[in-house]
Amino acid sequence: MPTLEDLERVARGGRPAPLSADDRTRIAAARAVVDEALTSDTVVYGVTTGIGNLASVRIGADDAAALQLNLVRSHAVGAGPALPAEVVRGMLALLAASLRRGHSGVREEVVELLLAMLERGVLPVVPAKGSVGSSGDLAPLAHVALVLVGEGEAEVDGERLDGAGALARVGLAPLALGPKEGLALINGTHLMAAAGGLAARDARRLLEAGIVALALSLEAFKGSTVPFDERLAGVRPHPGAQRVAARLRALLDGSEVVASHADCGRVQDPYTLRCAPQVLGAVDDALDYIEGALERELHAVTDNPLVFPEDGDVVAGGNFHGQPLSLPLDHLALVLCELASFSERRTYALLSPSYAGLPAFLSPRPGLSSGLMLTQYAAAALVNECQVLAHPAGAGSIPTSAGQEDFNSMGALAALKARTVVENCAQVIATELVCACQGLEFHRPLRTTAPLEAAVEKVRAFVPRIEEDRAISGELAALAEALRTGEVVL
């Protein structure tokens, strides 16, 4: 699973790659090290000992398998609503990818069952809450692992069944866990990486949609393109600002609307137009950092302890700790909050009476018709929620396991709240696009550029022009979803 694009493909319905001969060789070599440790009575954390604060308790070979099942059962204490199907599929894909790298000490049957569940549509029911993001996403992954042993719950074709029934429905059988396997299944960063990775993919698309929305708003405002001059970006050389300025120049070059107000006398536009390269460029640069952290995690092995067959060693450490994801994902929520806030301010201005000669609330008959007035109210509410969610989850570490696990990342919450911010941001940008198109159309017969006219057509396929007041909530939601998932690319 080398890229975020690959994660998204599988999480949103694609097939995972089957185990290769090299995968099987690596898995078998690591398993042999675990088997040798058991027969030689070597102390191995989580195999011949308890876990967490109970690591000093020795477990005999006869109880090694029972320990693993007990770990899965006792850790399945999640709370709240079930995670969305795409996040669960992402978790399964990342868990299988980590285990197949041959450092976890599981049998290949464990990985095969995970892959088969993905292929045949068995989706464990995983409560969204309960992970503190260290020792991995323990509680959520335990709910996944329960299904592998025929317990817990899973959905198949939209029907919720017990774990054994779900597996049987698609011709699969539960596993009897061997030594190390329960711990390997629950010890990893796969919830935060899956939810965060999907959110980052959506965020990148929303930035691109936000740039187009800004260009359309600038046309509706009859704003200036001067702030996008290449020379300005050249003397403050942040790569994101340079890219955004270049994109805006390309989108607006040759516009009849721009030409129509060349000598209008307006000196400067509001910041949300004038400072677009600086603000959206900072979002662009931040997304590069976030995507880099997440893509590195796609290549990681994050359970504990880890097996190094070439040395015959089993090494306990902290690869499960979510901090390398928690910080970028907290940043993602902040970044998308800024993108949404920047967009909502332009919507507010578009709807304000008399700006750039546009009618109040972009209504053809202000007063009799409220036009798009309330879309800004809804956008403001969504931005306010984003502002609350932009507070970093990682700033609230709470110790666990009697202090043995004394600093937790809260990375799962960082990922899930970032996902909510992304969804809100999509709705806010969809709102701006609708308002910007409505405003631009008041300047007809003037035409903007071919790329922006094509964007107007795509928006209008979801939300036709407002001539008479109507309820457009469903239309806006459909446009937002299409922008977020890439169904529509402006």
C-alpha positions as CSV (number, residue, x, y, z in Angstrom):
1,M,0.0,0.0,0.0
2,P,2.6,2.6,-1.1
3,T,0.3,5.7,-1.7
4,L,-2.7,7.4,-0.3
5,E,-4.4,6.9,-3.6
6,D,-4.0,3.1,-3.2
7,L,-5.5,3.3,0.3
8,E,-8.5,5.3,-1.1
9,R,-9.0,2.8,-3.9
10,V,-9.3,-0.2,-1.6
11,A,-11.2,1.7,1.2
12,R,-13.8,2.9,-1.3
13,G,-14.4,-0.5,-2.8
14,G,-11.3,-1.7,-4.7
15,R,-9.7,-5.1,-4.3
16,P,-6.5,-5.5,-2.3
17,A,-3.4,-7.1,-3.7
18,P,-3.2,-10.9,-2.9
19,L,-0.2,-12.3,-0.9
20,S,2.8,-12.8,-3.1
21,A,5.4,-15.6,-2.7
22,D,7.8,-13.0,-1.1
23,D,5.1,-12.0,1.4
24,R,4.6,-15.7,2.4
25,T,8.3,-16.2,2.8
26,R,8.6,-13.1,5.1
27,I,5.6,-14.1,7.2
28,A,6.8,-17.6,7.7
29,A,10.3,-16.5,8.7
30,A,8.9,-14.2,11.4
31,R,6.5,-16.9,12.6
32,A,9.4,-19.3,13.0
33,V,11.1,-16.8,15.4
34,V,7.9,-16.6,17.6
35,D,7.6,-20.4,17.6
36,E,11.2,-20.7,18.7
37,A,10.8,-18.2,21.5
38,L,7.9,-20.3,22.8
39,T,9.8,-23.6,22.8
40,S,12.8,-22.0,24.4
41,D,10.8,-20.2,27.1
42,T,12.3,-16.9,26.0
43,V,10.6,-13.8,27.6
44,V,8.7,-12.1,24.8
45,Y,6.3,-9.2,25.7
46,G,2.7,-10.1,24.9
47,V,3.6,-13.7,24.1
48,T,5.0,-15.1,27.3
49,T,4.1,-12.1,29.4
50,G,1.0,-10.0,30.1
51,I,0.7,-6.6,28.5
52,G,0.8,-3.0,29.7
53,N,1.2,-2.8,33.5
54,L,0.9,-6.6,33.6
55,A,4.1,-7.1,31.5
56,S,5.9,-8.6,34.5
57,V,3.4,-11.5,34.7
58,R,4.8,-14.7,33.0
59,I,2.5,-16.7,30.8
60,G,3.2,-20.4,30.2
61,A,3.3,-21.9,26.7
62,D,0.1,-23.8,27.4
63,D,-1.7,-20.5,28.0
64,A,-0.1,-18.6,25.1
65,A,-3.1,-19.0,22.7
66,A,-5.6,-18.3,25.4
67,L,-3.8,-15.0,26.2
68,Q,-4.3,-13.8,22.7
69,L,-8.1,-14.5,22.6
70,N,-8.4,-12.9,26.1
71,L,-6.6,-9.8,24.8
72,V,-9.0,-9.4,21.9
73,R,-12.1,-9.9,24.0
74,S,-11.0,-7.6,26.9
75,H,-9.9,-4.8,24.6
76,A,-13.2,-4.7,22.6
77,V,-14.7,-1.9,24.7
78,G,-15.4,0.7,22.0
79,A,-18.2,3.2,22.4
80,G,-20.3,5.4,20.1
81,P,-21.6,5.0,16.6
82,A,-20.1,2.6,14.2
83,L,-17.3,3.8,11.9
84,P,-18.2,4.4,8.3
85,A,-17.6,1.5,5.9
86,E,-14.8,3.1,4.0
87,V,-12.8,3.7,7.3
88,V,-13.3,0.1,8.3
89,R,-12.2,-1.1,4.9
90,G,-9.2,1.1,5.2
91,M,-8.4,-0.3,8.6
92,L,-8.5,-3.9,7.2
93,A,-6.3,-2.9,4.3
94,L,-3.7,-1.2,6.4
95,L,-3.7,-4.0,9.0
96,A,-3.1,-6.6,6.3
97,A,-0.4,-4.5,4.8
98,S,1.4,-4.1,8.0
99,L,1.2,-7.9,8.9
100,R,2.3,-9.0,5.4
101,R,5.7,-7.2,5.8
102,G,6.9,-10.1,8.0
103,H,7.8,-8.4,11.3
104,S,4.7,-9.3,13.3
105,G,5.1,-13.0,13.8
106,V,1.5,-14.0,12.7
107,R,0.6,-17.0,10.4
108,E,-0.2,-16.2,6.8
109,E,-3.8,-17.5,7.5
110,V,-4.4,-14.3,9.6
111,V,-3.5,-12.1,6.7
112,E,-5.4,-14.2,4.2
113,L,-8.6,-13.9,6.2
114,L,-8.2,-10.1,6.4
115,L,-7.8,-9.9,2.6
116,A,-10.7,-12.3,2.1
117,M,-13.0,-10.2,4.3
118,L,-12.1,-7.2,2.2
119,E,-12.8,-9.0,-1.1
120,R,-16.1,-10.5,0.0
121,G,-17.5,-7.5,1.8
122,V,-17.4,-8.5,5.5
123,L,-17.2,-5.3,7.4
124,P,-16.7,-5.5,11.2
125,V,-18.9,-3.2,13.2
126,V,-16.4,-0.9,14.9
127,P,-17.4,1.7,17.5
128,A,-15.8,5.0,16.6
129,K,-14.7,6.0,20.1
130,G,-12.3,4.4,22.6
131,S,-8.8,4.7,21.2
132,V,-6.2,6.9,22.9
133,G,-3.9,6.5,20.0
134,S,-1.1,4.7,21.7
135,S,-0.4,1.0,21.9
136,G,-2.1,1.7,18.6
137,D,-5.9,1.9,18.1
138,L,-6.5,-0.9,20.7
139,A,-10.2,-0.8,21.2
140,P,-11.3,-0.3,17.6
141,L,-8.9,-2.9,16.3
142,A,-10.1,-5.4,18.9
143,H,-13.6,-5.1,17.4
144,V,-12.1,-6.0,14.0
145,A,-10.2,-8.9,15.5
146,L,-13.3,-10.3,17.2
147,V,-14.8,-11.0,13.8
148,L,-11.8,-13.0,12.7
149,V,-12.4,-15.4,15.7
150,G,-16.2,-15.5,14.9
151,E,-17.3,-13.1,17.6
152,G,-18.4,-9.5,17.6
153,E,-20.5,-8.2,14.8
154,A,-20.1,-7.5,11.1
155,E,-22.1,-6.3,8.1
156,V,-22.5,-8.2,4.9
157,D,-24.6,-6.7,2.1
158,G,-26.1,-4.2,4.5
159,E,-27.2,-6.9,7.1
160,R,-25.7,-6.9,10.5
161,L,-24.7,-10.4,11.7
162,D,-22.6,-12.0,14.5
163,G,-19.0,-12.5,13.5
164,A,-19.3,-16.3,12.8
165,G,-22.5,-15.7,10.8
166,A,-21.0,-13.0,8.7
167,L,-18.0,-15.1,7.8
168,A,-20.2,-18.1,7.0
169,R,-22.4,-16.0,4.8
170,V,-19.5,-15.5,2.4
171,G,-17.9,-18.9,2.8
172,L,-15.2,-18.1,5.3
173,A,-14.4,-19.7,8.7
174,P,-13.2,-18.1,11.9
175,L,-9.6,-18.4,13.1
176,A,-8.2,-19.9,16.3
177,L,-5.6,-17.4,17.3
178,G,-2.1,-18.6,17.9
179,P,0.6,-17.0,20.1
180,K,1.3,-13.3,19.3
181,E,-1.6,-13.0,16.8
182,G,-4.1,-11.3,19.0
183,L,-1.6,-8.7,20.0
184,A,-0.5,-8.2,16.4
185,L,-4.1,-7.6,15.4
186,I,-4.9,-5.0,18.0
187,N,-1.6,-3.1,18.2
188,G,-1.4,-0.7,15.3
189,T,-2.2,2.8,14.0
190,H,-4.7,1.6,11.4
191,L,-7.8,3.6,12.5
192,M,-6.0,6.9,12.6
193,A,-4.1,6.2,9.4
194,A,-7.2,5.0,7.5
195,A,-9.5,7.8,8.6
196,G,-6.7,10.4,8.3
197,G,-5.5,9.2,5.0
198,L,-9.0,9.4,3.5
199,A,-9.5,12.8,5.0
200,A,-6.2,14.0,3.5
201,R,-7.2,12.8,0.0
202,D,-10.5,14.6,0.3
203,A,-8.8,17.7,1.6
204,R,-6.5,18.0,-1.4
205,R,-9.5,17.9,-3.7
206,L,-11.2,20.5,-1.6
207,L,-8.3,22.8,-1.9
208,E,-8.4,22.6,-5.7
209,A,-12.2,23.2,-5.6
210,G,-11.6,26.1,-3.2
211,I,-9.1,27.7,-5.7
212,V,-11.7,27.5,-8.5
213,A,-14.4,28.9,-6.1
214,L,-12.2,31.8,-5.3
215,A,-11.6,32.5,-9.0
216,L,-15.4,32.5,-9.7
217,S,-16.0,34.7,-6.7
218,L,-13.4,37.1,-7.9
219,E,-15.2,37.3,-11.3
220,A,-18.6,37.9,-9.5
221,F,-17.0,40.7,-7.5
222,K,-15.2,42.1,-10.5
223,G,-12.1,41.8,-8.5
224,S,-8.4,42.5,-9.4
225,T,-6.0,39.9,-10.7
226,V,-3.0,42.1,-9.9
227,P,-2.3,40.3,-6.5
228,F,-1.5,37.1,-8.4
229,D,1.4,38.7,-10.3
230,E,4.3,36.2,-10.5
231,R,6.7,38.8,-9.2
232,L,5.0,39.1,-5.9
233,A,5.3,35.3,-5.2
234,G,8.8,35.4,-6.5
235,V,10.0,37.7,-3.6
236,R,8.3,35.6,-0.9
237,P,9.1,32.1,-2.3
238,H,6.8,29.7,-0.5
239,P,6.0,27.0,-3.0
240,G,2.3,26.8,-2.2
241,A,1.8,30.5,-2.8
242,Q,3.6,30.3,-6.1
243,R,1.5,27.4,-7.2
244,V,-1.8,29.0,-6.2
245,A,-0.9,32.3,-7.9
246,A,0.0,30.5,-11.1
247,R,-3.2,28.5,-11.0
248,L,-5.3,31.6,-10.5
249,R,-3.5,33.4,-13.4
250,A,-4.3,30.4,-15.6
251,L,-7.9,30.2,-14.6
252,L,-8.5,33.9,-15.2
253,D,-6.4,34.7,-18.2
254,G,-8.5,36.0,-21.1
255,S,-11.6,36.7,-19.1
256,E,-14.1,39.1,-20.6
257,V,-15.2,40.0,-17.0
258,V,-11.7,41.0,-16.0
259,A,-11.3,43.1,-19.1
260,S,-14.6,44.8,-18.5
261,H,-13.4,46.6,-15.3
262,A,-9.8,47.2,-16.2
263,D,-10.1,50.9,-15.3
264,C,-12.7,50.7,-12.5
265,G,-10.6,52.7,-10.0
266,R,-10.9,50.2,-7.2
267,V,-7.6,50.1,-5.4
268,Q,-7.7,46.8,-3.3
269,D,-10.0,43.9,-2.7
270,P,-10.7,42.3,0.6
271,Y,-8.1,39.9,2.0
272,T,-10.1,36.8,1.0
273,L,-9.5,37.8,-2.6
274,R,-6.3,39.7,-2.5
275,C,-4.4,37.4,-0.2
276,A,-5.4,34.1,-1.9
277,P,-1.9,33.0,-2.8
278,Q,-0.6,33.6,0.7
279,V,-3.5,31.9,2.5
280,L,-4.3,29.1,0.1
281,G,-0.6,28.6,-0.6
282,A,-0.1,28.0,3.2
283,V,-2.9,25.4,3.0
284,D,-1.1,23.8,0.1
285,D,2.2,23.6,1.9
286,A,0.6,22.2,5.0
287,L,-1.1,19.5,3.0
288,D,2.2,18.5,1.6
289,Y,3.5,17.9,5.1
290,I,0.4,16.0,6.2
291,E,0.3,13.8,3.1
292,G,4.0,13.0,3.6
293,A,3.5,11.9,7.2
294,L,0.5,9.7,6.2
295,E,2.2,8.1,3.2
296,R,5.2,7.1,5.3
297,E,2.8,5.4,7.7
298,L,1.4,3.3,4.8
299,H,4.8,1.6,4.7
300,A,5.1,1.1,8.4
301,V,4.8,-1.9,10.8
302,T,3.2,-0.6,13.9
303,D,2.5,-3.5,16.3
304,N,4.7,-4.5,19.3
305,P,6.9,-6.4,19.8
306,L,8.4,-6.7,16.3
307,V,10.2,-9.7,14.8
308,F,13.5,-9.4,12.9
309,P,13.9,-12.8,11.4
310,E,17.4,-12.1,9.9
311,D,18.7,-11.6,13.4
312,G,16.3,-14.0,15.2
313,D,15.3,-11.2,17.5
314,V,12.0,-10.1,18.9
315,V,12.3,-6.4,19.9
316,A,9.8,-4.5,22.1
317,G,9.4,-0.8,21.4
318,G,6.9,1.9,20.6
319,N,6.1,1.8,16.9
320,F,2.4,1.8,17.8
321,H,2.5,5.3,19.2
322,G,0.3,7.6,17.2
323,Q,2.3,10.9,17.7
324,P,3.7,10.8,14.1
325,L,0.1,10.9,12.9
326,S,-1.6,12.8,15.7
327,L,0.3,16.1,15.1
328,P,-0.3,16.1,11.3
329,L,-3.9,15.2,11.7
330,D,-4.5,17.9,14.3
331,H,-2.9,20.2,11.8
332,L,-5.3,18.9,9.1
333,A,-8.3,20.0,11.1
334,L,-6.8,23.4,11.5
335,V,-5.8,23.7,7.8
336,L,-9.3,22.8,6.6
337,C,-10.9,25.1,9.1
338,E,-8.9,27.9,7.6
339,L,-9.9,26.8,4.1
340,A,-13.6,26.8,5.1
341,S,-13.3,30.1,7.0
342,F,-11.7,31.8,4.0
343,S,-14.5,30.5,1.7
344,E,-17.4,31.5,4.0
345,R,-16.2,35.1,4.2
346,R,-16.4,35.4,0.4
347,T,-19.9,33.9,0.5
348,Y,-20.9,36.5,3.1
349,A,-19.6,39.3,0.8
350,L,-21.2,37.9,-2.3
351,L,-24.6,38.0,-0.5
352,S,-24.1,41.5,0.9
353,P,-26.2,44.1,-0.9
354,S,-24.6,46.5,-3.4
355,Y,-21.1,44.9,-3.6
356,A,-19.9,44.9,-7.2
357,G,-23.4,45.8,-8.3
358,L,-24.9,42.5,-7.2
359,P,-28.4,42.3,-5.9
360,A,-29.0,41.6,-2.2
361,F,-28.6,37.9,-1.4
362,L,-28.2,37.3,-5.2
363,S,-31.9,37.2,-5.5
364,P,-33.6,38.1,-8.8
365,R,-36.3,39.7,-6.7
366,P,-34.9,40.8,-3.4
367,G,-37.6,41.1,-0.7
368,L,-40.2,38.8,-2.3
369,S,-37.4,36.2,-2.6
370,S,-34.7,35.6,0.0
371,G,-32.4,34.1,-2.6
372,L,-29.3,32.5,-1.1
373,M,-29.4,34.4,2.2
374,L,-29.6,31.4,4.4
375,T,-26.8,29.5,2.7
376,Q,-24.4,31.8,4.5
377,Y,-26.1,31.1,7.9
378,A,-25.6,27.4,7.4
379,A,-22.0,27.9,6.2
380,A,-21.3,30.1,9.3
381,A,-22.6,27.3,11.6
382,L,-20.4,24.7,9.9
383,V,-17.3,27.0,10.2
384,N,-18.0,27.5,13.8
385,E,-18.0,23.8,14.4
386,C,-14.8,23.6,12.5
387,Q,-13.3,26.2,14.7
388,V,-14.2,24.1,17.8
389,L,-12.8,21.0,16.2
390,A,-9.5,22.7,15.3
391,H,-8.5,22.5,18.9
392,P,-5.7,19.8,19.0
393,A,-6.7,16.4,20.4
394,G,-3.0,15.7,21.1
395,A,-2.9,18.5,23.6
396,G,-5.0,16.4,25.9
397,S,-2.9,13.4,26.8
398,I,-4.3,11.2,29.6
399,P,-2.2,8.4,31.0
400,T,-3.5,4.8,30.9
401,S,-2.5,1.3,32.2
402,A,-1.7,2.3,35.7
403,G,0.8,4.9,34.4
404,Q,2.8,2.4,32.3
405,E,1.3,4.1,29.2
406,D,1.9,7.6,30.5
407,F,1.7,9.7,27.4
408,N,-0.9,9.0,24.7
409,S,-1.3,10.7,21.3
410,M,-5.1,10.8,21.0
411,G,-4.4,10.3,17.3
412,A,-7.7,8.5,16.6
413,L,-9.7,11.5,17.7
414,A,-7.4,13.8,15.7
415,A,-8.2,11.7,12.6
416,L,-12.0,11.5,13.2
417,K,-12.4,15.2,14.0
418,A,-10.3,16.1,10.9
419,R,-12.7,14.0,8.9
420,T,-15.7,16.0,10.2
421,V,-13.9,19.2,9.4
422,V,-13.3,18.0,5.9
423,E,-17.0,17.2,5.4
424,N,-18.0,20.6,6.7
425,C,-15.5,22.3,4.5
426,A,-16.9,20.5,1.4
427,Q,-20.3,21.9,2.2
428,V,-18.9,25.5,2.7
429,I,-17.0,25.4,-0.6
430,A,-20.1,24.0,-2.4
431,T,-22.0,27.0,-1.0
432,E,-19.5,29.5,-2.2
433,L,-19.5,27.9,-5.7
434,V,-23.2,28.2,-5.9
435,C,-23.2,31.8,-4.8
436,A,-20.2,32.7,-7.1
437,C,-21.9,31.2,-10.1
438,Q,-25.1,33.0,-9.3
439,G,-23.2,36.3,-9.0
440,L,-21.2,35.8,-12.2
441,E,-24.4,35.1,-14.1
442,F,-25.7,38.6,-13.2
443,H,-22.8,40.0,-15.4
444,R,-24.1,38.2,-18.5
445,P,-23.6,38.5,-21.4
446,L,-20.0,38.8,-20.3
447,R,-18.2,35.5,-20.2
448,T,-15.4,34.3,-18.1
449,T,-12.6,31.9,-19.2
450,A,-13.3,28.4,-20.7
451,P,-12.1,26.6,-17.5
452,L,-14.3,28.7,-15.3
453,E,-17.3,28.4,-17.6
454,A,-16.8,24.6,-17.5
455,A,-16.8,24.8,-13.7
456,V,-20.1,26.8,-13.8
457,E,-21.7,24.0,-15.9
458,K,-20.5,21.4,-13.5
459,V,-21.9,23.3,-10.5
460,R,-25.2,23.9,-12.3
461,A,-25.6,20.2,-13.0
462,F,-26.1,19.8,-9.2
463,V,-27.6,23.2,-8.3
464,P,-29.5,25.0,-11.1
465,R,-29.7,28.8,-10.9
466,I,-32.0,30.2,-8.3
467,E,-34.8,32.0,-10.1
468,E,-37.5,31.4,-7.5
469,D,-37.0,30.4,-3.8
470,R,-36.7,26.6,-3.4
471,A,-35.2,24.2,-0.9
472,I,-31.6,23.4,-2.1
473,S,-30.2,21.5,0.9
474,G,-30.1,18.2,-0.9
475,E,-28.6,19.8,-4.0
476,L,-25.8,21.4,-2.0
477,A,-25.1,18.2,-0.1
478,A,-24.8,16.3,-3.4
479,L,-22.4,18.9,-4.8
480,A,-20.3,18.8,-1.6
481,E,-20.1,15.0,-1.7
482,A,-19.1,15.1,-5.3
483,L,-16.3,17.6,-4.7
484,R,-15.0,15.8,-1.7
485,T,-14.8,12.3,-3.3
486,G,-13.6,13.5,-6.7
487,E,-16.8,12.6,-8.6
488,V,-16.6,16.2,-9.8
489,V,-13.3,17.8,-10.5
490,L,-13.5,21.5,-11.4
